[in-house]
Amino acid sequence: MTQKLFVFGRTPELSWLELSRIYPNSRRLLSHIACAQISNEDMTSSLSRLGGTVAVCNVMGKIRSLTAAEIAGFLTGSASGLTFSLHIFSGQTSTEKLSDEIKNILAGKLGRIRYVIPKSPEAVSSVQFSREHTVMLVILPADGGYLVGQIAGVQPYLEWEKRDYGRPYADPKRGMLPPKVARMAVNAALGPEPAGKTVLDPFCGMGTVLAESLLVGAAAIAADIYSPSLTKAQANIVWLKENYPEVRGKMDILVSDAAHISEALPPAFVDAIVTEPFMGSPEIGEHKVPAQKAGSLLHGLEKLYIGCLRDWHGVLKTGGKVCIALPAYVYPRHTYTVKKVIDMCENLGYTKLFGPIAYNRPDAVVRRDFYLFERI
Ligand SMILES: C[S@@+](CC[C@H](N)C(=O)[O-])C[C@H]1O[C@@H](n2cnc3c(N)ncnc32)[C@H](O)[C@@H]1O
């Protein structure tokens, strides 16, 4: 086991929740970086399991100051030369100036030297790493100096693209989580040992959450009030199994109101509920609903979610988790939330472990606030 650095993508809070649930010994170093002990052999499986980590680095050593001479000591090339990029997680540094100085130091010692400037420190280009063999150094402040890591593996980005765009059915208008976000929620709920566990999504829509649950080795139960959604979810899972023959778990289907699932499932039957529930009319997201009306619509949804949590308590095992994305409506003068759901969670038999973790586009009216609850 060696200490590795994990570089988070665009949703660092969710990435951290996921990582800390899978590796309880992990430590967050910066907003976009954490460290955890894993073996070299586990790195590839770790990168394909984590939805929110874009790269894993080996720790190379420490430097006292951010100078070209010290950083150049970590760069070795081949006869054909070297392409490098610096991912510096320290505010005021000019990456371009440093890269240029390093190029000058190494010129003559190595073959042709090139550097690439990342758009931001956490913007790790998988193509540059995998196809162009760029040596990528991650540098962050630590103990009065700087820690230097070298990216040793990146997220299998083609797999994520394949699931995002390749499945037969997708319906962004009715709300749909990107597979990476669904994976983070599944990992947060299932923790380090997902195999053999059962995940229920009571608002399953196109089945995004359940596809990610099956891929990590869990069994799935799909429920939705609207049977055409279930037909599409089923077609998406058939596609998943054709494309990922390693998926062995099965998916059961229930047409049910999410607040009445306990009428269809035995008590203490599921290990985790992971869901993005119905979030209100798509017109809200399209800026077509005035603020006050949206507030009262959200109040109605609050009652639905409270009814759901009350009902789900019966079908969850003790210690089982609920990872749920609750809506908030963001208007210029006021943000409407479902605060009562959170205030009541103890009375409903849950402990709040994490949340809210906001997930939204900057200008979006509907924000998703992720929470992780544990059934008491
Ligand atoms: C936001 S979508 C879920 C999208 C899903 N996360 C995905 O990625 O495809 C909400 C789903 O909840 C279903 N739904 C709405 N009200 C419901 C209720 N009371 N009980 C169960 N399902 C409901 C809708 O039919 C819709 O498929």
PDBQT file of the ligand as one rigid body, heavy atoms in Angstrom, charges set to zero:
ROOT
HETATM    1  C1  LIG A 401     -36.295  13.234 -12.153  1.00  0.00    +0.000 C 
HETATM    2  S1  LIG A 401     -36.919  11.760 -12.883  1.00  0.00    +0.000 S 
HETATM    3  C2  LIG A 401     -35.691  10.620 -12.395  1.00  0.00    +0.000 C 
HETATM    4  C3  LIG A 401     -34.603  10.565 -13.401  1.00  0.00    +0.000 C 
HETATM    5  C4  LIG A 401     -33.573   9.517 -13.147  1.00  0.00    +0.000 C 
HETATM    6  N1  LIG A 401     -32.702   9.897 -12.031  1.00  0.00    +0.000 N 
HETATM    7  C5  LIG A 401     -32.739   9.298 -14.411  1.00  0.00    +0.000 C 
HETATM    8  O1  LIG A 401     -31.537   9.629 -14.409  1.00  0.00    +0.000 OA
HETATM    9  O2  LIG A 401     -33.294   8.848 -15.392  1.00  0.00    +0.000 OA
HETATM   10  C6  LIG A 401     -38.254  11.423 -11.938  1.00  0.00    +0.000 C 
HETATM   11  C7  LIG A 401     -39.074  10.150 -12.228  1.00  0.00    +0.000 C 
HETATM   12  O3  LIG A 401     -39.989  10.051 -11.151  1.00  0.00    +0.000 OA
HETATM   13  C8  LIG A 401     -41.218   9.521 -11.625  1.00  0.00    +0.000 C 
HETATM   14  N2  LIG A 401     -42.240   9.919 -10.637  1.00  0.00    +0.000 N 
HETATM   15  C9  LIG A 401     -42.880  11.113 -10.493  1.00  0.00    +0.000 A 
HETATM   16  N3  LIG A 401     -43.683  11.071  -9.405  1.00  0.00    +0.000 NA
HETATM   17  C10 LIG A 401     -43.539   9.861  -8.841  1.00  0.00    +0.000 A 
HETATM   18  C11 LIG A 401     -44.095   9.230  -7.694  1.00  0.00    +0.000 A 
HETATM   19  N4  LIG A 401     -44.950   9.852  -6.889  1.00  0.00    +0.000 N 
HETATM   20  N5  LIG A 401     -43.698   7.965  -7.414  1.00  0.00    +0.000 NA
HETATM   21  C12 LIG A 401     -42.817   7.320  -8.217  1.00  0.00    +0.000 A 
HETATM   22  N6  LIG A 401     -42.280   7.860  -9.326  1.00  0.00    +0.000 NA
HETATM   23  C13 LIG A 401     -42.628   9.116  -9.635  1.00  0.00    +0.000 A 
HETATM   24  C14 LIG A 401     -41.367  10.080 -13.013  1.00  0.00    +0.000 C 
HETATM   25  O4  LIG A 401     -42.194   9.200 -13.780  1.00  0.00    +0.000 OA
HETATM   26  C15 LIG A 401     -39.924  10.134 -13.503  1.00  0.00    +0.000 C 
HETATM   27  O5  LIG A 401     -39.620   8.970 -14.254  1.00  0.00    +0.000 OA
ENDROOT
TORSDOF 0
